[in-house]
Amino acid sequence: MRRHPRRGEAGHGVTKPSPPAARAARGAAVGRSIGIGLMYGLWKPRVLGAWRVPATGPVILAVNHAHNIDGPMLMGTAPRPVHFLIKQEAFVGPLGPFLEGIGQLKVDRESTDRTAVTRALGVLADGGVLGIFPEGTRGEGDFAAIRGGLAYFAVRSGAPIVPVAVLGSTERRGRLIPALPPLRSRVDVVFGDPFQAGDGSGRRTRKALDDATVRIQQRLTGHLENARRLTGR
């Protein structure tokens, strides 16, 4: 019997994580619990295909990004705790220590942030779940243009990518808080089939990464089209 996404078991790493990684994993588990409470308390998520997320081992969740709640919505509906790569501009004031405390990863989008890259690869090496917005920033959420970072992490780690479509977060504005969807409105979260970004050769050349990016975009846009047909959105 398939479990409800809110009661899914967290994945276990393929190797014993280091103490910092273990703390980050515990933090992400706490973040998932908070996300469950907030997302299901404020809105009505409809989760489809969560069983497609591998129960254990490293995995990358590639989600479209049209609204600020898309990340928290995925954190609260995914069957495993997620470590998101989040722009460093979000880590301001008390929100910074909070995000770090729940296992989220700060990244400088204007440069090659080697610290963020190392930490993200560490999450995957420890068998965790890495969340990425392939478009790099909030926009139409249609995967029309994706950055090469997703291909790099997928090819370098060998982790499968699970495409995720969050739909309904931008359809209407709330009356009380216009910046958010109406309270208790339905938001659909659709998980797709996992796939490998590489061609099986293990190569990490520029051409191999460019080819992987093309394959990724095709799979993500295809999943988004299927998710829209499935949900009627």
C-alpha positions as CSV (number, residue, x, y, z in Angstrom):
1,M,0.0,0.0,0.0
2,R,1.4,3.4,-0.9
3,R,1.7,5.9,1.9
4,H,0.4,9.4,1.8
5,P,3.3,11.8,0.9
6,R,3.1,13.3,4.4
7,R,3.9,10.0,6.0
8,G,6.6,8.8,3.5
9,E,9.8,7.6,5.0
10,A,12.9,9.7,4.7
11,G,15.6,8.2,2.5
12,H,18.7,6.8,4.2
13,G,22.2,7.6,2.9
14,V,24.2,4.9,1.2
15,T,27.2,5.7,3.4
16,K,27.4,7.0,7.0
17,P,27.4,10.8,6.8
18,S,29.9,13.0,8.5
19,P,28.8,14.9,11.6
20,P,28.1,18.2,9.7
21,A,26.2,16.2,7.0
22,A,24.3,14.4,9.7
23,R,23.3,17.7,11.3
24,A,22.2,19.0,7.9
25,A,20.2,15.8,7.3
26,R,18.4,16.2,10.6
27,G,17.8,19.9,9.8
28,A,16.2,19.0,6.5
29,A,14.0,16.5,8.3
30,V,12.9,19.3,10.6
31,G,12.3,21.5,7.6
32,R,10.2,18.9,6.0
33,S,8.0,18.7,9.1
34,I,7.6,22.5,9.2
35,G,6.8,22.5,5.5
36,I,4.1,19.8,6.0
37,G,2.5,21.8,8.7
38,L,2.5,25.1,6.8
39,M,1.7,23.9,3.3
40,Y,-1.2,21.6,4.3
41,G,-2.4,24.1,6.9
42,L,-2.5,27.1,4.6
43,W,-3.3,25.4,1.2
44,K,-4.7,22.1,-0.2
45,P,-1.8,20.4,-2.0
46,R,-2.7,17.6,-4.3
47,V,0.4,15.4,-4.7
48,L,0.6,13.0,-7.7
49,G,3.4,10.5,-8.4
50,A,5.4,10.9,-5.1
51,W,6.0,7.2,-5.3
52,R,8.3,7.8,-8.2
53,V,10.9,9.4,-6.0
54,P,13.5,6.7,-5.1
55,A,13.1,5.7,-1.5
56,T,16.8,5.7,-0.8
57,G,20.0,6.9,-2.3
58,P,20.9,10.2,-4.0
59,V,18.3,12.0,-6.1
60,I,17.9,15.4,-7.6
61,L,14.4,17.0,-7.6
62,A,14.2,19.5,-10.5
63,V,11.2,21.8,-10.0
64,N,9.8,24.7,-12.0
65,H,9.8,28.1,-10.3
66,A,6.9,30.5,-10.9
67,H,6.2,31.5,-7.3
68,N,8.0,31.9,-4.0
69,I,6.0,29.2,-2.4
70,D,7.1,26.6,-4.9
71,G,10.2,25.6,-2.9
72,P,8.4,25.3,0.5
73,M,5.6,23.5,-1.2
74,L,8.0,20.9,-2.5
75,M,9.7,20.6,0.9
76,G,6.3,19.9,2.5
77,T,5.0,17.4,-0.1
78,A,8.1,15.5,-1.1
79,P,8.3,12.0,0.4
80,R,11.9,12.7,1.6
81,P,13.6,15.7,3.2
82,V,15.1,18.1,0.6
83,H,18.2,20.3,0.6
84,F,17.5,23.2,-1.7
85,L,20.1,25.4,-3.4
86,I,18.8,28.8,-2.5
87,K,20.1,32.2,-3.6
88,Q,22.2,33.9,-1.0
89,E,20.0,37.0,-1.1
90,A,17.4,35.0,0.8
91,F,19.7,34.4,3.7
92,V,19.1,37.8,5.4
93,G,18.4,38.6,9.0
94,P,16.9,35.8,11.1
95,L,15.9,33.9,8.0
96,G,19.5,33.1,7.3
97,P,20.2,31.0,10.4
98,F,16.8,29.4,10.0
99,L,17.4,28.3,6.4
100,E,20.8,26.9,7.3
101,G,19.3,25.2,10.4
102,I,16.9,23.3,8.2
103,G,19.6,22.1,5.9
104,Q,19.2,24.5,3.0
105,L,22.2,25.5,0.9
106,K,23.2,29.1,0.2
107,V,24.6,29.8,-3.3
108,D,26.0,32.9,-5.0
109,R,24.4,32.9,-8.4
110,E,26.7,35.6,-9.8
111,S,29.9,33.5,-9.5
112,T,31.2,29.9,-9.3
113,D,30.3,29.3,-5.7
114,R,32.7,26.4,-4.9
115,T,31.5,26.1,-1.4
116,A,27.9,25.6,-2.5
117,V,29.0,23.2,-5.2
118,T,30.9,21.1,-2.6
119,R,28.1,21.1,-0.2
120,A,25.5,20.1,-2.8
121,L,27.7,17.3,-4.1
122,G,28.2,16.2,-0.4
123,V,24.4,15.9,0.0
124,L,24.3,13.6,-2.9
125,A,27.4,11.6,-1.8
126,D,25.7,11.0,1.5
127,G,22.6,9.7,-0.3
128,G,20.4,12.7,0.2
129,V,17.9,14.7,-1.9
130,L,19.0,17.9,-3.6
131,G,16.4,20.3,-4.8
132,I,17.2,22.6,-7.7
133,F,15.4,25.3,-9.7
134,P,16.8,24.6,-13.2
135,E,15.7,28.0,-14.5
136,G,18.0,29.6,-11.9
137,T,15.4,32.2,-10.9
138,R,11.7,32.7,-10.6
139,G,9.9,33.3,-13.9
140,E,7.2,31.7,-16.0
141,G,8.0,28.3,-14.5
142,D,7.9,26.6,-17.9
143,F,11.5,25.3,-18.1
144,A,12.0,27.4,-21.3
145,A,15.6,28.1,-20.3
146,I,17.6,26.1,-17.9
147,R,21.1,26.6,-16.6
148,G,23.9,24.1,-16.8
149,G,24.3,23.6,-13.1
150,L,21.7,20.8,-13.0
151,A,23.5,18.8,-15.7
152,Y,26.8,19.2,-13.8
153,F,25.4,17.9,-10.5
154,A,23.6,15.0,-12.2
155,V,26.5,13.9,-14.4
156,R,29.1,14.4,-11.7
157,S,27.2,12.5,-9.0
158,G,25.4,10.0,-11.1
159,A,22.2,10.8,-9.2
160,P,18.9,10.4,-11.1
161,I,16.8,13.5,-11.7
162,V,13.1,13.5,-10.8
163,P,11.2,16.3,-12.6
164,V,8.6,18.1,-10.5
165,A,5.8,20.4,-11.7
166,V,4.2,22.8,-9.1
167,L,1.0,24.1,-10.7
168,G,-1.6,26.6,-9.4
169,S,0.6,28.8,-7.3
170,T,0.2,31.7,-9.6
171,E,-3.3,31.3,-10.9
172,R,-4.9,33.7,-8.4
173,R,-3.9,36.2,-5.7
174,G,-5.1,35.9,-2.1
175,R,-7.4,38.5,-0.7
176,L,-5.7,38.8,2.7
177,I,-2.1,38.5,1.3
178,P,-2.0,39.3,-2.4
179,A,1.5,38.0,-2.7
180,L,0.4,34.5,-1.9
181,P,-2.2,32.2,-3.5
182,P,-5.6,32.3,-1.8
183,L,-5.6,30.4,1.5
184,R,-7.0,26.8,1.2
185,S,-6.7,26.9,-2.6
186,R,-5.5,23.8,-4.4
187,V,-1.9,23.6,-5.5
188,D,-0.8,20.5,-7.6
189,V,2.6,18.9,-7.2
190,V,3.3,16.3,-9.8
191,F,6.4,14.1,-9.7
192,G,7.7,12.5,-12.9
193,D,9.8,9.4,-13.6
194,P,13.4,9.5,-12.6
195,F,16.0,9.6,-15.4
196,Q,19.7,9.8,-15.9
197,A,21.1,13.0,-17.5
198,G,24.3,11.5,-18.8
199,D,24.8,9.4,-21.9
200,G,26.2,6.5,-19.9
201,S,29.8,7.2,-20.9
202,G,30.7,9.0,-17.6
203,R,32.3,11.9,-19.5
204,R,32.2,15.3,-18.0
205,T,33.4,17.4,-20.9
206,R,31.8,20.7,-21.9
207,K,30.1,18.9,-24.8
208,A,28.9,16.1,-22.6
209,L,27.4,18.6,-20.2
210,D,25.8,20.6,-23.0
211,D,24.2,17.5,-24.4
212,A,23.0,16.5,-20.9
213,T,21.4,19.9,-20.5
214,V,19.5,19.5,-23.8
215,R,18.3,16.0,-22.7
216,I,17.3,17.4,-19.3
217,Q,15.3,20.3,-20.8
218,Q,13.4,17.9,-23.1
219,R,12.5,15.7,-20.2
220,L,11.4,18.6,-17.9
221,T,9.3,20.3,-20.6
222,G,7.7,17.0,-21.5
223,H,6.9,16.3,-17.9
224,L,5.4,19.8,-17.5
225,E,3.1,19.2,-20.5
226,N,2.0,15.9,-19.1
227,A,1.4,17.4,-15.7
228,R,-0.8,20.1,-17.1
229,R,-2.8,17.6,-19.1
230,L,-3.2,15.4,-16.0
231,T,-4.3,18.2,-13.7
232,G,-6.2,20.3,-16.3
233,R,-4.0,23.4,-15.6
